[in-house]
């Protein structure tokens, strides 16, 4: 089950961005369309503090640098379990830098 996340009440800031590597083959992972999968740590800043969400996205998030506010499209949480372990993974369809005030004015 994919649970949509409303990010309207939080500010999302980019952390490290890296290609996801397949554990067995040691090659970059790709989605069903052949696009490389990237992992980006998003710092979610809200009224109750901050959390780091490791989010996966298909395609390189171009122009995203550490410390930069970002816009995230279709962010979902996906609960998972394997034997006695369980957790939540995060996935987005697109991550892009927020426009700067100079870009908004142009």
N, CA, C and O atoms as a GROMACS GRO file, in nm:
protein
  424
    1UNK      N    1   0.084  -0.117   0.000
    1UNK     CA    2   0.000   0.000   0.000
    1UNK      C    3   0.089   0.124   0.000
    1UNK      O    4   0.184   0.134   0.078
    2UNK      N    5   0.058   0.219  -0.088
    2UNK     CA    6   0.130   0.346  -0.096
    2UNK      C    7   0.048   0.453  -0.025
    2UNK      O    8  -0.069   0.474  -0.059
    3UNK      N    9   0.107   0.519   0.072
    3UNK     CA   10   0.038   0.621   0.149
    3UNK      C   11   0.088   0.759   0.108
    3UNK      O   12   0.204   0.790   0.132
    4UNK      N   13   0.004   0.842   0.046
    4UNK     CA   14   0.048   0.975   0.002
    4UNK      C   15   0.080   1.064   0.121
    4UNK      O   16   0.015   1.056   0.225
    5UNK      N   17   0.181   1.150   0.105
    5UNK     CA   18   0.223   1.241   0.211
    5UNK      C   19   0.198   1.384   0.164
    5UNK      O   20   0.245   1.424   0.058
    6UNK      N   21   0.124   1.460   0.244
    6UNK     CA   22   0.100   1.601   0.216
    6UNK      C   23   0.217   1.680   0.275
    6UNK      O   24   0.235   1.682   0.397
    7UNK      N   25   0.296   1.743   0.189
    7UNK     CA   26   0.415   1.816   0.234
    7UNK      C   27   0.389   1.965   0.250
    7UNK      O   28   0.483   2.043   0.264
    8UNK      N   29   0.262   2.006   0.246
    8UNK     CA   30   0.228   2.147   0.252
    8UNK      C   31   0.267   2.217   0.380
    8UNK      O   32   0.287   2.339   0.379
    9UNK      N   33   0.278   2.145   0.490
    9UNK     CA   34   0.308   2.210   0.618
    9UNK      C   35   0.454   2.193   0.661
    9UNK      O   36   0.489   2.228   0.774
   10UNK      N   37   0.538   2.141   0.573
   10UNK     CA   38   0.680   2.125   0.605
   10UNK      C   39   0.766   2.187   0.496
   10UNK      O   40   0.724   2.200   0.381
   11UNK      N   41   0.887   2.224   0.534
   11UNK     CA   42   0.987   2.268   0.437
   11UNK      C   43   1.080   2.149   0.415
   11UNK      O   44   1.126   2.089   0.511
   12UNK      N   45   1.107   2.116   0.290
   12UNK     CA   46   1.195   2.005   0.257
   12UNK      C   47   1.327   2.059   0.204
   12UNK      O   48   1.330   2.138   0.110
   13UNK      N   49   1.436   2.016   0.266
   13UNK     CA   50   1.570   2.061   0.230
   13UNK      C   51   1.652   1.940   0.188
   13UNK      O   52   1.646   1.835   0.252
   14UNK      N   53   1.729   1.956   0.080
   14UNK     CA   54   1.807   1.845   0.026
   14UNK      C   55   1.927   1.812   0.113
   14UNK      O   56   1.996   1.901   0.164
   15UNK      N   57   1.951   1.683   0.129
   15UNK     CA   58   2.073   1.631   0.188
   15UNK      C   59   2.154   1.566   0.077
   15UNK      O   60   2.147   1.609  -0.038
   16UNK      N   61   2.230   1.464   0.111
   16UNK     CA   62   2.315   1.399   0.010
   16UNK      C   63   2.230   1.329  -0.096
   16UNK      O   64   2.121   1.278  -0.068
   17UNK      N   65   2.282   1.328  -0.218
   17UNK     CA   66   2.219   1.263  -0.332
   17UNK      C   67   2.317   1.159  -0.385
   17UNK      O   68   2.433   1.191  -0.410
   18UNK      N   69   2.271   1.035  -0.402
   18UNK     CA   70   2.359   0.932  -0.457
   18UNK      C   71   2.280   0.828  -0.533
   18UNK      O   72   2.163   0.802  -0.503
   19UNK      N   73   2.346   0.768  -0.631
   19UNK     CA   74   2.283   0.661  -0.709
   19UNK      C   75   2.263   0.540  -0.618
   19UNK      O   76   2.346   0.511  -0.532
   20UNK      N   77   2.152   0.470  -0.638
   20UNK     CA   78   2.125   0.347  -0.563
   20UNK      C   79   2.198   0.233  -0.633
   20UNK      O   80   2.184   0.214  -0.753
   21UNK      N   81   2.276   0.157  -0.557
   21UNK     CA   82   2.356   0.048  -0.611
   21UNK      C   83   2.295  -0.085  -0.570
   21UNK      O   84   2.258  -0.105  -0.454
   22UNK      N   85   2.283  -0.177  -0.666
   22UNK     CA   86   2.232  -0.311  -0.639
   22UNK      C   87   2.332  -0.384  -0.550
   22UNK      O   88   2.451  -0.388  -0.581
   23UNK      N   89   2.285  -0.442  -0.441
   23UNK     CA   90   2.371  -0.508  -0.343
   23UNK      C   91   2.448  -0.624  -0.405
   23UNK      O   92   2.566  -0.643  -0.375
   24UNK      N   93   2.383  -0.703  -0.491
   24UNK     CA   94   2.448  -0.823  -0.546
   24UNK      C   95   2.538  -0.792  -0.665
   24UNK      O   96   2.651  -0.841  -0.671
   25UNK      N   97   2.489  -0.712  -0.761
   25UNK     CA   98   2.566  -0.688  -0.883
   25UNK      C   99   2.664  -0.572  -0.871
   25UNK      O  100   2.756  -0.560  -0.953
   26UNK      N  101   2.645  -0.487  -0.771
   26UNK     CA  102   2.727  -0.367  -0.751
   26UNK      C  103   2.712  -0.267  -0.866
   26UNK      O  104   2.799  -0.182  -0.885
   27UNK      N  105   2.604  -0.279  -0.942
   27UNK     CA  106   2.576  -0.187  -1.052
   27UNK      C  107   2.461  -0.095  -1.011
   27UNK      O  108   2.382  -0.129  -0.924
   28UNK      N  109   2.452   0.022  -1.074
   28UNK     CA  110   2.341   0.113  -1.042
   28UNK      C  111   2.206   0.047  -1.071
   28UNK      O  112   2.188  -0.020  -1.173
   29UNK      N  113   2.111   0.067  -0.978
   29UNK     CA  114   1.976   0.014  -0.999
   29UNK      C  115   1.901   0.105  -1.094
   29UNK      O  116   1.926   0.225  -1.102
   30UNK      N  117   1.807   0.043  -1.168
   30UNK     CA  118   1.722   0.119  -1.260
   30UNK      C  119   1.577   0.079  -1.237
   30UNK      O  120   1.547  -0.029  -1.188
   31UNK      N  121   1.486   0.170  -1.274
   31UNK     CA  122   1.344   0.139  -1.262
   31UNK      C  123   1.298   0.056  -1.382
   31UNK      O  124   1.380   0.017  -1.465
   32UNK      N  125   1.169   0.030  -1.392
   32UNK     CA  126   1.115  -0.053  -1.500
   32UNK      C  127   1.137   0.009  -1.638
   32UNK      O  128   1.138  -0.062  -1.739
   33UNK      N  129   1.155   0.142  -1.643
   33UNK     CA  130   1.178   0.211  -1.771
   33UNK      C  131   1.326   0.226  -1.803
   33UNK      O  132   1.362   0.285  -1.905
   34UNK      N  133   1.414   0.174  -1.717
   34UNK     CA  134   1.557   0.182  -1.740
   34UNK      C  135   1.622   0.308  -1.684
   34UNK      O  136   1.743   0.328  -1.700
   35UNK      N  137   1.543   0.394  -1.619
   35UNK     CA  138   1.601   0.516  -1.560
   35UNK      C  139   1.673   0.480  -1.431
   35UNK      O  140   1.624   0.397  -1.355
   36UNK      N  141   1.790   0.540  -1.405
   36UNK     CA  142   1.861   0.512  -1.280
   36UNK      C  143   1.782   0.563  -1.160
   36UNK      O  144   1.713   0.664  -1.168
   37UNK      N  145   1.794   0.491  -1.050
   37UNK     CA  146   1.726   0.529  -0.926
   37UNK      C  147   1.828   0.600  -0.836
   37UNK      O  148   1.941   0.553  -0.819
   38UNK      N  149   1.785   0.713  -0.780
   38UNK     CA  150   1.870   0.789  -0.689
   38UNK      C  151   1.805   0.794  -0.552
   38UNK      O  152   1.683   0.790  -0.538
   39UNK      N  153   1.890   0.803  -0.450
   39UNK     CA  154   1.844   0.822  -0.313
   39UNK      C  155   1.887   0.961  -0.270
   39UNK      O  156   2.001   1.002  -0.292
   40UNK      N  157   1.795   1.033  -0.208
   40UNK     CA  158   1.825   1.167  -0.158
   40UNK      C  159   1.769   1.178  -0.018
   40UNK      O  160   1.653   1.146   0.007
   41UNK      N  161   1.854   1.223   0.074
   41UNK     CA  162   1.808   1.247   0.211
   41UNK      C  163   1.738   1.382   0.213
   41UNK      O  164   1.799   1.485   0.183
   42UNK      N  165   1.610   1.382   0.249
   42UNK     CA  166   1.536   1.506   0.262
   42UNK      C  167   1.520   1.538   0.410
   42UNK      O  168   1.478   1.453   0.488
   43UNK      N  169   1.553   1.660   0.448
   43UNK     CA  170   1.532   1.705   0.585
   43UNK      C  171   1.396   1.774   0.585
   43UNK      O  172   1.376   1.876   0.518
   44UNK      N  173   1.302   1.718   0.661
   44UNK     CA  174   1.168   1.773   0.671
   44UNK      C  175   1.164   1.861   0.796
   44UNK      O  176   1.178   1.812   0.909
   45UNK      N  177   1.144   1.991   0.775
   45UNK     CA  178   1.140   2.087   0.885
   45UNK      C  179   0.996   2.131   0.906
   45UNK      O  180   0.933   2.187   0.816
   46UNK      N  181   0.944   2.104   1.026
   46UNK     CA  182   0.806   2.141   1.057
   46UNK      C  183   0.797   2.202   1.195
   46UNK      O  184   0.898   2.223   1.262
   47UNK      N  185   0.675   2.229   1.238
   47UNK     CA  186   0.653   2.293   1.368
   47UNK      C  187   0.696   2.204   1.486
   47UNK      O  188   0.720   2.254   1.596
   48UNK      N  189   0.706   2.074   1.463
   48UNK     CA  190   0.745   1.982   1.570
   48UNK      C  191   0.890   1.939   1.562
   48UNK      O  192   0.930   1.845   1.632
   49UNK      N  193   0.970   2.006   1.480
   49UNK     CA  194   1.112   1.972   1.471
   49UNK      C  195   1.149   1.927   1.331
   49UNK      O  196   1.087   1.966   1.233
   50UNK      N  197   1.253   1.845   1.324
   50UNK     CA  198   1.306   1.801   1.195
   50UNK      C  199   1.320   1.649   1.193
   50UNK      O  200   1.344   1.586   1.296
   51UNK      N  201   1.306   1.593   1.074
   51UNK     CA  202   1.329   1.450   1.051
   51UNK      C  203   1.402   1.436   0.919
   51UNK      O  204   1.390   1.520   0.830
   52UNK      N  205   1.479   1.328   0.907
   52UNK     CA  206   1.544   1.298   0.780
   52UNK      C  207   1.470   1.182   0.716
   52UNK      O  208   1.452   1.077   0.776
   53UNK      N  209   1.426   1.204   0.592
   53UNK     CA  210   1.355   1.102   0.516
   53UNK      C  211   1.442   1.060   0.399
   53UNK      O  212   1.466   1.142   0.311
   54UNK      N  213   1.489   0.935   0.394
   54UNK     CA  214   1.562   0.887   0.275
   54UNK      C  215   1.461   0.855   0.165
   54UNK      O  216   1.381   0.762   0.179
   55UNK      N  217   1.463   0.932   0.056
   55UNK     CA  218   1.363   0.921  -0.049
   55UNK      C  219   1.430   0.872  -0.177
   55UNK      O  220   1.538   0.918  -0.213
   56UNK      N  221   1.364   0.778  -0.246
   56UNK     CA  222   1.414   0.730  -0.375
   56UNK      C  223   1.332   0.793  -0.487
   56UNK      O  224   1.211   0.815  -0.474
   57UNK      N  225   1.401   0.823  -0.597
   57UNK     CA  226   1.338   0.886  -0.712
   57UNK      C  227   1.403   0.831  -0.839
   57UNK      O  228   1.524   0.809  -0.842
   58UNK      N  229   1.323   0.812  -0.942
   58UNK     CA  230   1.377   0.768  -1.072
   58UNK      C  231   1.429   0.889  -1.146
   58UNK      O  232   1.362   0.992  -1.154
   59UNK      N  233   1.548   0.877  -1.201
   59UNK     CA  234   1.610   0.987  -1.274
   59UNK      C  235   1.688   1.077  -1.179
   59UNK      O  236   1.651   1.096  -1.064
   60UNK      N  237   1.797   1.131  -1.231
   60UNK     CA  238   1.884   1.216  -1.148
   60UNK      C  239   1.811   1.346  -1.113
   60UNK      O  240   1.759   1.414  -1.202
   61UNK      N  241   1.807   1.381  -0.985
   61UNK     CA  242   1.745   1.508  -0.945
   61UNK      C  243   1.839   1.624  -0.980
   61UNK      O  244   1.917   1.669  -0.895
   62UNK      N  245   1.832   1.672  -1.103
   62UNK     CA  246   1.925   1.773  -1.156
   62UNK      C  247   1.912   1.906  -1.083
   62UNK      O  248   1.802   1.952  -1.054
   63UNK      N  249   2.027   1.967  -1.054
   63UNK     CA  250   2.029   2.098  -0.992
   63UNK      C  251   2.008   2.098  -0.843
   63UNK      O  252   2.008   2.205  -0.781
   64UNK      N  253   1.990   1.982  -0.782
   64UNK     CA  254   1.967   1.972  -0.638
   64UNK      C  255   2.102   1.964  -0.567
   64UNK      O  256   2.184   1.877  -0.597
   65UNK      N  257   2.123   2.055  -0.471
   65UNK     CA  258   2.247   2.054  -0.393
   65UNK      C  259   2.214   2.051  -0.245
   65UNK      O  260   2.104   2.090  -0.204
   66UNK      N  261   2.307   2.004  -0.165
   66UNK     CA  262   2.288   1.992  -0.020
   66UNK      C  263   2.253   2.129   0.039
   66UNK      O  264   2.317   2.229   0.008
   67UNK      N  265   2.152   2.130   0.125
   67UNK     CA  266   2.111   2.252   0.194
   67UNK      C  267   2.008   2.335   0.119
   67UNK      O  268   1.964   2.438   0.169
   68UNK      N  269   1.970   2.291   0.000
   68UNK     CA  270   1.878   2.367  -0.084
   68UNK      C  271   1.733   2.322  -0.062
   68UNK      O  272   1.707   2.202  -0.059
   69UNK      N  273   1.640   2.416  -0.046
   69UNK     CA  274   1.498   2.377  -0.040
   69UNK      C  275   1.457   2.314  -0.173
   69UNK      O  276   1.499   2.358  -0.280
   70UNK      N  277   1.374   2.210  -0.165
   70UNK     CA  278   1.331   2.139  -0.285
   70UNK      C  279   1.179   2.125  -0.288
   70UNK      O  280   1.111   2.134  -0.186
   71UNK      N  281   1.129   2.102  -0.409
   71UNK     CA  282   0.988   2.071  -0.431
   71UNK      C  283   0.980   1.922  -0.463
   71UNK      O  284   1.054   1.872  -0.548
   72UNK      N  285   0.892   1.852  -0.395
   72UNK     CA  286   0.878   1.707  -0.413
   72UNK      C  287   0.738   1.677  -0.467
   72UNK      O  288   0.639   1.725  -0.413
   73UNK      N  289   0.732   1.600  -0.574
   73UNK     CA  290   0.606   1.564  -0.637
   73UNK      C  291   0.571   1.419  -0.605
   73UNK      O  292   0.655   1.330  -0.615
   74UNK      N  293   0.446   1.398  -0.567
   74UNK     CA  294   0.392   1.264  -0.540
   74UNK      C  295   0.477   1.184  -0.442
   74UNK      O  296   0.520   1.072  -0.473
   75UNK      N  297   0.502   1.241  -0.326
   75UNK     CA  298   0.575   1.171  -0.220
   75UNK      C  299   0.483   1.071  -0.152
   75UNK      O  300   0.372   1.105  -0.111
   76UNK      N  301   0.529   0.946  -0.142
   76UNK     CA  302   0.450   0.842  -0.076
   76UNK      C  303   0.538   0.766   0.024
   76UNK      O  304   0.660   0.756   0.008
   77UNK      N  305   0.472   0.713   0.126
   77UNK     CA  306   0.537   0.623   0.221
   77UNK      C  307   0.488   0.482   0.189
   77UNK      O  308   0.370   0.460   0.164
   78UNK      N  309   0.581   0.387   0.189
   78UNK     CA  310   0.548   0.248   0.156
   78UNK      C  311   0.593   0.158   0.272
   78UNK      O  312   0.712   0.135   0.289
   79UNK      N  313   0.497   0.108   0.352
   79UNK     CA  314   0.535   0.017   0.460
   79UNK      C  315   0.589  -0.115   0.402
   79UNK      O  316   0.541  -0.162   0.299
   80UNK      N  317   0.689  -0.174   0.470
   80UNK     CA  318   0.745  -0.301   0.423
   80UNK      C  319   0.777  -0.389   0.543
   80UNK      O  320   0.789  -0.342   0.656
   81UNK      N  321   0.790  -0.519   0.516
   81UNK     CA  322   0.834  -0.613   0.620
   81UNK      C  323   0.905  -0.730   0.553
   81UNK      O  324   0.866  -0.775   0.445
   82UNK      N  325   1.010  -0.779   0.620
   82UNK     CA  326   1.085  -0.897   0.577
   82UNK      C  327   1.117  -0.976   0.703
   82UNK      O  328   1.192  -0.931   0.789
   83UNK      N  329   1.059  -1.095   0.712
   83UNK     CA  330   1.075  -1.179   0.829
   83UNK      C  331   1.040  -1.100   0.954
   83UNK      O  332   0.924  -1.060   0.969
   84UNK      N  333   1.134  -1.076   1.045
   84UNK     CA  334   1.102  -1.005   1.169
   84UNK      C  335   1.136  -0.856   1.163
   84UNK      O  336   1.130  -0.787   1.265
   85UNK      N  337   1.172  -0.806   1.045
   85UNK     CA  338   1.206  -0.664   1.029
   85UNK      C  339   1.093  -0.592   0.955
   85UNK      O  340   1.024  -0.651   0.872
   86UNK      N  341   1.078  -0.466   0.987
   86UNK     CA  342   0.977  -0.387   0.917
   86UNK      C  343   1.016  -0.240   0.920
   86UNK      O  344   1.099  -0.198   1.001
   87UNK      N  345   0.956  -0.162   0.833
   87UNK     CA  346   0.985  -0.020   0.829
   87UNK      C  347   0.901   0.050   0.724
   87UNK      O  348   0.801  -0.003   0.676
   88UNK      N  349   0.944   0.172   0.690
   88UNK     CA  350   0.875   0.252   0.591
   88UNK      C  351   0.980   0.304   0.494
   88UNK      O  352   1.084   0.356   0.536
   89UNK      N  353   0.954   0.292   0.364
   89UNK     CA  354   1.041   0.352   0.265
   89UNK      C  355   0.964   0.467   0.199
   89UNK      O  356   0.841   0.466   0.195
   90UNK      N  357   1.038   0.563   0.148
   90UNK     CA  358   0.977   0.679   0.085
   90UNK      C  359   1.014   0.683  -0.062
   90UNK      O  360   1.126   0.649  -0.100
   91UNK      N  361   0.919   0.725  -0.145
   91UNK     CA  362   0.939   0.731  -0.289
   91UNK      C  363   0.872   0.859  -0.341
   91UNK      O  364   0.766   0.899  -0.291
   92UNK      N  365   0.933   0.922  -0.440
   92UNK     CA  366   0.874   1.040  -0.503
   92UNK      C  367   0.884   1.024  -0.654
   92UNK      O  368   0.973   0.955  -0.704
   93UNK      N  369   0.794   1.089  -0.726
   93UNK     CA  370   0.801   1.082  -0.872
   93UNK      C  371   0.899   1.185  -0.926
   93UNK      O  372   0.954   1.167  -1.034
   94UNK      N  373   0.922   1.295  -0.851
   94UNK     CA  374   1.013   1.400  -0.900
   94UNK      C  375   1.059   1.486  -0.782
   94UNK      O  376   0.981   1.517  -0.692
   95UNK      N  377   1.187   1.525  -0.785
   95UNK     CA  378   1.244   1.617  -0.686
   95UNK      C  379   1.320   1.723  -0.763
   95UNK      O  380   1.406   1.692  -0.846
   96UNK      N  381   1.288   1.850  -0.736
   96UNK     CA  382   1.353   1.961  -0.807
   96UNK      C  383   1.382   2.075  -0.710
   96UNK      O  384   1.314   2.089  -0.609
   97UNK      N  385   1.484   2.157  -0.742
   97UNK     CA  386   1.512   2.272  -0.656
   97UNK      C  387   1.394   2.370  -0.657
   97UNK      O  388   1.325   2.384  -0.757
   98UNK      N  389   1.373   2.436  -0.542
   98UNK     CA  390   1.273   2.542  -0.536
   98UNK      C  391   1.330   2.662  -0.611
   98UNK      O  392   1.450   2.689  -0.602
   99UNK      N  393   1.247   2.734  -0.684
   99UNK     CA  394   1.297   2.854  -0.752
   99UNK      C  395   1.344   2.957  -0.650
   99UNK      O  396   1.281   2.975  -0.546
  100UNK      N  397   1.454   3.023  -0.679
  100UNK     CA  398   1.504   3.130  -0.592
  100UNK      C  399   1.421   3.255  -0.617
  100UNK      O  400   1.346   3.261  -0.715
  101UNK      N  401   1.432   3.355  -0.530
  101UNK     CA  402   1.356   3.478  -0.547
  101UNK      C  403   1.394   3.548  -0.677
  101UNK      O  404   1.309   3.612  -0.739
  102UNK      N  405   1.521   3.536  -0.720
  102UNK     CA  406   1.564   3.596  -0.847
  102UNK      C  407   1.496   3.526  -0.964
  102UNK      O  408   1.458   3.592  -1.061
  103UNK      N  409   1.480   3.393  -0.958
  103UNK     CA  410   1.415   3.320  -1.065
  103UNK      C  411   1.265   3.352  -1.070
  103UNK      O  412   1.207   3.359  -1.178
  104UNK      N  413   1.202   3.373  -0.951
  104UNK     CA  414   1.060   3.405  -0.946
  104UNK      C  415   1.033   3.542  -1.008
  104UNK      O  416   0.931   3.562  -1.074
  105UNK      N  417   1.127   3.637  -0.987
  105UNK     CA  418   1.109   3.774  -1.037
  105UNK      C  419   1.126   3.781  -1.189
  105UNK      O  420   1.073   3.872  -1.252
  106UNK      N  421   1.199   3.688  -1.247
  106UNK     CA  422   1.228   3.693  -1.392
  106UNK      C  423   1.109   3.655  -1.476
  106UNK      O  424   1.118   3.655  -1.599
   0.00000   0.00000   0.00000
